[in-house]
Amino acid sequence: MTLVLKSDAFDEGGEVPPKYTCEGANVSPGLYWQGLPEGTESLVLIVDDPDAPDPAAPRMVWDHWILYNLPPTAAGLAEGAGAAALPAALPAGCVAGLNSWGRTDYGGPCPPSGRHRYFHRLYALDTRLPAELGNPTKNDLLLAMEDHILAYTALVGTYRKFGDRS
């Protein structure tokens, strides 16, 4: 079976509903996965936008949400699990990394211009990452994951701000 990541909020390549953005409630969408490879010890979820600040001339990748040490027994994340006020909504043992705002919670799509792509990347690892990582940046997390990735999948949603609908 192949590793698959899905959401009830949007389909692959579809538009992320405003509820999950800075123009709405800014809550994390529900996500679920299946097809973990044998030997999976933990999962990593990274949500980022490679089109920042402008898809016509991207200059950076903006990190929206970073989670690691998700247990392989978890089948997904409930809607709103990324709220800073609800750390208990995350599975036991899961740790949040620092997003581009310098926070450990979910920050929804909020593109300054144009339609951006939001990659929800799920990695199955053959290990649990060390607690010494604390709340790492994405780059620190990617370095720690090196040589431990068993499988990878992505779910991509798009978003353009309401006032930028031309």
Steps between C-alpha positions, in 0.01 A plus 500: 500500500620853421512780757206736439406831667148641466271765644123529517547879461648499147603267222846463346565817301177657623442826680548512876171634643525845665420347840857362512664832402571843647172617347302246699538321834865417418462145634696205370305271266434143597756269343513123484740247356529135416753261354782541749792280402612219725754623752351847540595632844380859462356752256592857409254754358624818333261753347669764288453746215776502235342797318578775753466785475371505140446190283620700197835559673538268803792583727448271797308209646268604782449234768147483641503197731765252610434186705726206577489176697138443407436141609433245225190392693338838423282487190489876459452839657162648584394838368640770727779280642754769414366760743757622752231493768428131439829308530298204631337477156828361364581131549708412805872539434454734203723810505455822304781677321530872429315638199610810310315720750722354774202320657420135561134513396328481163497815289262479208539625144522877477666581166589864438421463128406238245395137538746307717550126539500350850685171529396270786797260508489178700811293565513151653824449694675190626576672833367743757698821489690605814331721757810721494365649176251695710304729267716487186475702183411309186864492388616354833224241480586404142862446603394278791276297264780427252550126441182417696225559239311183409226669296374843404178645363350844451158657479494837324232763541488848352377834626459859380373768737139606448598856407747363241254301287584658163 
